[in-house]
Amino acid sequence: MMRICLTIGIALTIGLTGCAMNDNLPSNPDERILVVKKQAQDAEMKAAKLVPADARSGIEQIKQGTLLSCSSGKQWSGNTRIQLVDPKRGDTVLDDLGTEAADHGFTVTRNTTADGAPRLRMVDDQGTTLLVTVWVDRNSIDMDSFSECFSLPEEFVPERSY
């Protein structure tokens, strides 16, 4: 009986360890968060740099983001803003960004926001989603990022921002 319990315990441990490692993230929760943050911020910068230099006057990436709940755990969310040289060209720059992003490995879909403004949904090969719109002031392109969902231990209490 003891041998059966031990065998079941070992099998359960191996099975759970395998599930925890399927997402290829570190087991340490803080490290896990920092990895998905880096992936999301890298996707933001990759996309932002697809806007031609003569169409943008700057790129501002916020240093910290936050964790949001999602279907299978948490996701890191951040933001980057691309200042436009000519605010009148915002919709054209957004449209061109969608075309360039599709040519550079993003899966791009186009839709509209609740108020009817054009929006791009861009997903990279890491599962990071970028929602991209012309900002309400028309002076910039706003890019909100969302990492792929990932799990954290139930007992882990995350910081307010990362």
Order of alpha helices (4+ residues) and beta strands (2+ residues): alpha-alpha-beta-beta-beta-alpha-beta-beta-beta-beta
